[in-house]
């Protein structure tokens, strides 16, 4: 099953700890307010750090550099061992250096969509997640609040965060399944908050000489003749947030791209029209790597692939429920049926 290279760490936005001056007393904040303050710091401050990322039974060391300058966000995420991959973003442009595949992928994404951060808490969140403080303990010589974000059904994963009592920043984060088993964990080994970060910090260390370059344009509006995509049924709380045409590596034509989200979890669905006259339709495929799940199948001549940081059953649910919505009948045609 083909899928775009993964360019985001689902827990990265939870694990960046940075000093905050003039922090208010911890008791002044409810659990949900800790998440809001944390997300604000992660998206507005300069920071550099190294962290260990445990995922799928493997541990990898990575380095993150994040800068906000004149309203533009620059980020660089680099593997210090393993694949040696680097991801560099400036504004809406993201360049993915993949030395293990001798490939460089350049794509456009919304300027406000960061490689780091945590989903925003809103009034809807409380309907499907329980956010609460479960402990107040010490971690690495810091007093911390242990905050959990627990789903109320089987369609989503949950989070556990150790948040510094003095800075309101997380020192350790975990992603957990429905049984509370840890699926991913991030712990920072070092972190600094420089006032200035030079442009040279965002130059790749990977030599891309001889690499194959692929360039994806920004999401396009679907052709006017294309019927809108929707879902026959959705899990509680999920709604469609994006519908666009998207170019993917290795595919000659753009595919329809639909995103469903509940505000925390999201599932991307890619719809690719199969070539006419195919001798046989491919069998359904599924894949799971840590918290990432994917499921692909063929429905009415369309190859439908659902991908998300959700349980495997959830992506399969979406892939089998997506359908093209028929336009409403004109009033005259509807009256003729009566």
GIDA-V959794 format. One line per field, one symbol per residue. phi: phi as a letter, one per 40 degrees, with the letter a starting at -180 (. if undefined). psi: psi as a letter, one per 20 degrees, with the letter a starting at -180 (. if undefined). burial: I if it has 24 or more other ideal C-beta (glycine too) atoms within 12 Angstrom, else O. A space follows every 50 residues. Layout:
BEGIN
phi = ???
psi = ???
burial = ???
END
This chain:
BEGIN
phi = .cacdcbaccbdccbccacbcgcccdccbcdccdccccccccbbbcabab acbcaggbbbcbbbbbbbbfgbcbabbbccagcgcbbbbbgccbbbcbcc bfabbbbbaddccccbhbdccbccdccbbbbacbabacafgbcbccbbbb ccaccbbbbbbbbcccbgbcbabbbbcccgccbaabbccaabbccbbccc cbcccccccgccbbbbccdbccdccccccabcabcdgcacbaaacbcbdg bcbcbcbbbbabhbcabcbbbbccccgccacccdbbabbfccbaababbf gbcbbbbacaddccccdcccbcaccccccddccccccc
psi = ppqqqpjqphigiijopqppqkprqhiiprghhghggghghhiirpqqrq qpoppkjqppprpppppopkipppqppppiachjqqpppocipppoonhi jlqppprprphiorirrqqqpahhghhiqporpirorqpljppqpopqop qjajirrrqppopphhikqpiqqqpqahjjpphqqppphqprmqhqpqhh ijpqipojpjqppppprqpqpqqhipqqqaqgqqqpiqqpiporqppqpi phqqqpppppqjhfqqppppoppqpqjphqpqqqqqqpocipqqpprppl jpopppprmrqhhghhgghiiprpppqqqqgghhhhi.
burial = IOIIIIIIIIIIIIIIIIOIOOOOOIOOOOIIOIIIIIIOIIIIIIIIII IIIIIOOOOIIIIIIIIIOOOOIIIIIIIOOOIIIIIIIIIOIIIIIIIO OOIIIIIOIOOOIIIIIIIOIOOOIOOIIOIOIOOOOOIOOIOIIIIIII IOIOIIIIIIIIIIIOIIIIIIIIIIIOOOOIIIIIIIOOIIIOOOIOOO IIOIOIOIOOOOOIOIOOIOOOOOOOOOIIIOOIIOIIOIOIIIIIIIIO IOOIIIIIIIIIIIIIIIIIIIIOOOOOOOOOOOIIOIOIIIIIIIIIIO OIIIIIIIIIIIIIIIIIIIIIIIOOOOOOOOOOOOOO
END
